[in-house]
Amino acid sequence: MKPYFNISPSDLSIFTINVFKSIGCSSQDAALAADVLISADLRGIDSHGVARLDGYVRLYENKRINTQPNIRIIREKKGVFTIEGDAGLGLVVAPKAMETAIEKTHQYGVSYGAVCNSNHFGIAAYHAMMALEHGYIGMAMTNASPLVAPTFSKERMLGTNPICYAIPAGKQAPFVLDMASSAAANGKLEIAERKNLKVPEGWLETKDGANTDDPKDLKEGGHLLPLGSDKNHGSHKGYGLGALVDILSGVLSGSSFGPWVPPFVSFLPVLPDMPGKGLGHFLGVMDIDGFIEKQEFLDRMDQWILRFKQAKTVDSNQPVIIHGEPEADMHRMRMEKGIPIIDKVANNLIALAEKYNLEHPFQ
């Protein structure tokens, strides 16, 4: 499969902004939404970058996304608040909610925000890392398309429900844990399917509950497995993490939850009788200075990171990885060399360009 190498981030950003403007987003919202997607591609999370652009357009065409939302606080108590996303792009709603959490942290030292009536918000790391710019600890999570079966079940009840924590360090790169609560993110199956590849055993099962390595089985009624894959390998822990995200993002916020979460994927229907509005997010910010002197903490984080990097390894060619470092390295490389786009994704983006009569960089 031929990749289109050396698509510059700026060219890809301009194109993505123009697509969002074509479906009615303001210039400011289009730029913000594009920044979230391009950030994913730069960090090597190709499943959540521009590969998803046509998915947002599809939701807009199905009248599930409001490109001119009235995003507002509907409930608050000091540093705690709930935001109504008005069916806006999660790529826009979540960063604006995070800005509110940061502002409240300036005043209260900590803030947590629930978001209802939103949509898919891209990579969780983008939102959590916004706190790093202020020297704060950031957290972001969201519920998502119901694709994961709980331990002992074969019914899709939860999303991949990611969790991200972003923690600053001193001289070392920030610690950024961005993980799905399922055995694998759905985006990895999408990439494998585009490339006609098999996936590792333990990622998903067929509709009958049999192990499979064919990513296409997910669309045929199969389900993803929680982190841990099965009970003997700790799937109850992944199930618990996914449930926690769903409760905080959906039950607490007033959004839909569990199997009612409105799906991003096209092969799942929107269920009737939803118990809430849209899907939900949960965001948090903490001021380190409320716990410990900030510089002392940064020094201690550096010490923590360096010690883990020095840990003895099984393979001398594979050092211990600090969460966030591979993505930061990828970001630097792709800023310099460009973002690779495989042909199936490029063809989808070219189709969007033709639909909206836009110039595109995929020559």
N, C-alpha and C positions, 0 to 999 in steps of 0.2 A: 504494500500500500504506500503510495507516494506521499511524503509529507511536503507541505509548502513551507520551507524554511525561510527564516529571515523576514517574517512579517513584523515590522517594527511596532513596538507597543503604541507609539503615537498614531500610526496609521490605523491600527486595529481599534484604538480608542475613538478616533474620529468617525470611523464607520459605525461603530456600536452606538455612539451618541446620536448619529443621524437616524439609525433605525428606531431608537426610543423616541426621538422627536417625531418621527413619522407616524407613530401610534398615539401621539397626543401629549407626550411628556413635555413639561417646560424645559428650557435649556438647562436650568440648574439641576432639575431632577434627572434629566437624561445624562448629564455629566457624572452625577453621583452614581447612578445605576451602572453606567459603563465602567466607572472606576472600580466598583466592587467586582465586576466580572473580569476585567483585565488583571486585577490584583490576583485572582485565582489562577489565571494562566501564567502570570509571572512567577508565582510560587510553585508551579508545577502541578497544580490541582486542575488538570485539564477537563475533568468531568464537570466542573462547576464554573468554567469560564465561558467564553463565547460559544462553546458547544451547546449551551443552554439557551442561547438568544432566541432561536426559533420557538422554543417552548414558552417563553414569556409572551411572544407575539401570538401564539396559539391561544393562550389563556385570555389575552386581550380580545381576540376575535370571538371567543366564546363568552364574552361579556363577564368574565370573572376577575378582570383587573381594571381598576379605575385609575386612569393616568393623570387625573387632576384631583387627588384625594385631599380631604380636609383632615389632616393628621392632628390630633389634639389629645390633651390630657383629659380624661373623664373622671378620674378619681385620684386623690393624693393625700398623703399624711406624712408631712416632713420629707424624709428621704425616700419614701415608698410611693409608687405611682402606677397607674394603668393608663396606657395610651390606646386610643381607638385609631386603627390604621385606615379605616374607610375603604377597604379593599384595594389599597395601593400596592405598588410593587414592594415586596419585602426588601428589595435592594435599596429602597428609599426610606421605607418606614423604619427599619431597624437602625440605620445610622442616626436618624433623627431622634429615635428613642434613646440611643446611646449618648447623644449630645445632651439630652435632658438629664440622664443619670450622671454624667460628668459634671454638669453645672450644679446639681444638687450635692454632689460629693464635695465640691468646693466649699459648700456651706455646712454640710452635716458630717462629712468625713466618710460616709458610706451611702450608697443609694442602690436600690433594686427596683427595676421596672418590668412590669408585665405588659405584653402587647397583644391585643386581640384584633381580629378582622384584617389580617395581613396575608401575605403570600410568601412563596419561597424566597429566602433572604440571601442565597449564595453561600459563600464559605463563612462559617462562624468566626474564623480567625480575623476577618476584616473588622468585625464589630468589636470583638474583645480587644484587639490591638489598638483601637482608637484611644483607650485609656493610657497606653504606654506614652503617648505624646505629652501627657501631663504627669508622668511619673507614678501613675496609679496602677493597681492590679485590675484587669478587666475580665469579665466573664460573659459568655453568650451561649445560648442554647435555643433550640427550636424543635417543635414537633413537625412531622413531615408525612408524606404519602404513606398510607398503611400498607407496608410490604413485609413486615417482620412478624413471625408467629411466636407467641410466648412459649416458654418451656412447657413441654408436654402437649402442645397444640399444633394444629396444621392450618389454623385460621389466621389470616392477616389481621393484626390488631394494632400494631405500632409502626411508626416510621423508623428510619435509620437514626433519627433523633440525636444529632450531634451535640457535643459539649466542647467548649473551648475555654481555656484559661490562658491569659497572657500576663506574664510576670516580668517586670523589668530587672535588669542586672546592671552592674557598674561598667567594667571594661568588656565584659562578655556580652554576647548577643542575648536578647531576651529569651526566656523560657516560654514557648508557645505550644501548649498541648491542644491539638484540634483533632478530635476523634469521633467516629460514629459509635453508637452504642450497639450496633449490629456487628456481626462477624466481618462484614465488608460493607462499604458504602455502595449504594445502588449505582452511583456514577462509575465505579470500577467495573461493574457488570456491563454498563452501557459501552464503555471503552472496549472491553473484551469482545462484545458483540460486534462493534464496528470493525474490529480487526480480525474477526472470525477466530477468536482464541477460546480455549477452555479456561475455566476458573478452578482454583484449588477446591478440593473436597472440604466440606464443612462450611461453605459459604451459603449454600441454598439447598432446598429440597424441592421435589416435584409436588404437584397438587395432592399426590397420594402419600406424601411424607417420606419418599425415598431420596437418598443422597444423589446428587447429580453434579456434573461439572460443566453442563451446558447452560450458558447465561440466558439462552432463549426460553428456558423452562420457566423463568419468572413470569414472562408474559403469557404463558400457557396455563396459568393458575397456580404456579408454584409460589414459594415464599422464601424470603431471606431468613437466616437464623440469627439469634441474638449473639452478641460477643461471647465467645466460649463454645459456640456451635451446639453442643449437646450437654445434657445434665452432668455426665461424667467429667466434662472438661469445663464446667462452671458456667453453663448458659444461663443459670438462674441469676448470675451477677449481671450479665449483659441485659437480661430481661428487666432486672431491677433498675438499672441505669436508664434504660429506655422509658420505663414507667415513670421514673422520677422526672425526666424531661417532659413527658407528656402531661403530668400533673401540674408542674410549675408553668409550662408554656400554654397549656390548654385549659385545664380545670380552673386554675387560679385566675387566669386572664379573662375568662368568659368566651374563649374561642371554642371551636369544636375539638374533640379529642378522640383518641383510640381509632376505631375503624371509620369514624365520621370525618376525620381530617380531610379537607378537600385536596385531592391529589394533584401533584404537578405532572406526573407521568400520564401519558395519553391513554394507556390501556386500562386504567381504572376509572369506574364511573363515580360521579359525585352522588353520594347517598342522600336520600330524603330524610326529613325529620332530624336535621342536625341539632345537637344540643347547644350549639354556640355559633359564633360568627367567624368565618374564615379559619385560618390556622394561626398559631400563636408563637410568640417568642418570650424568652425570659433573659434579662440582661442585668448585669451588676457591675459596680465599680467600688473599689476600696482604696482609701488613702493610707498608704503605708505608715505615714507619720503618726497615725493614731495608735499604732501598735508598737513601733520601735523607731529610733532615729533613722531617718531615711538613708543617710550615707552608710550607717552601720549595716542596714539591711542589704544595700547594694553590694557592699564588700563581702557580706556573708553569702550572698547569691553567687558572686564570683568564685568564692571558695568552694561552694557546693558544686558548681558546674565543673571547675577544674579538677576536683577530686573524682567526680564521676567519669570525666574524660580519661583519667589515669587508671581506671579500674582494669584489672586483669581480664583479658579476653580469651575466648576459645580459639579464635582465628586472629593471628597477628595482623592480617590484612583488613580486618573489620573492627574498627574501634567502636567504643560505646557511643551511641548517638544521643545528643541532647535535643529534646523536642523543640522544633522550630528551626534548627540549624540547617537541615537539608533544604527546607523551603527558602530560607534566606540565601543560601548558596545558589539555588536555582534562580531566584529573583535577580541576583547580580549577573548571572550568566545570560539570562534572557533579555535583560535590559541592554546588554552589549550585543548579543548575537541575534536577537529577535525571538519571536514566539512561533514554534512549529505548529502548523494546523494540518491535520490529516485530510485526505481528499474528501471523505464523506462529510466532514464538518464544513469544509470549504464550499462544497456543492450546496449545502443547506444555506450558507451565508450568501452565496452568489444568488440563490433563488430569492432571498429576502431583498437583495439589492435590486433585482429585476422587478420584484413586486412593487417596490417603492421608488423606482427610478433613481437609484443612488449609485454613485461611484463606489468601487470596492478595490481593495489592495490585492486580490487573489488573481494575479496575472500569470 
